[in-house]
Amino acid sequence: MKKINWKYHLLIFFALLFSSLIFFLRPETNLKKNEEILQAEKIEQTENKPEEKKTIIEKSKVTINKTSPTIKKNNEKIVATNTSTSTKETEKIVLELPYFADFKVNDKNYRINFSEENIILEKLMQQLQNENKSEFIFQTKDYGSMGKFVTEINNLKNDNEKGLYWIYYLNGKSANIGISYQKVNSGDNIEWKYEKSKF
């Protein structure tokens, strides 16, 4: 019987070793291992996920949660709050609205802040009503091309028989157009008086 040379045995051994290495280190196996590692990392990230950033708009009596700070047309401050779980510290950034107008109604003074010049008076009055529901409410009547006129403030209605009406003064001058057309700029004074009409 012919003896097999030991070199052939060594060659077969290395061939088997090489093929087994290729089998265990093939790309599919690596992909599966990578997917398992990524899955484990995702689970770890969701468990240690920091709290989401919150923005809180502070209002009298009401707190509204939003995703980013926005300028709201009112006379209150907008507060953006960022919280991180690592430090648990809270930063507050206070943004003031750039413009304001002063209102006087029945000897009560109000200041309304707003974000744009030439804002319509009706819009400011609606804002004032929303912010001071218990103190200030009003009703209007639309007169078409003349615009909307106030018919009632705080349950005191215009009186046709006595000739008493709600009339507003813009910077001390009696206005002659409806509140739906009147533009207001920063620093303007609006005063409402219940008096006899001059028209």
Helices and strands as residue ranges (DSSP letters): H 6-24, H 27-47, E 54-58, E 63-66, E 78-83, E 90-95, E 99-105, E 108-114, E 119-120, H 121-131, E 138-142, G 144-146, E 148-153, E 156-157, E 164-170, E 173-174, E 183-184, E 189-196
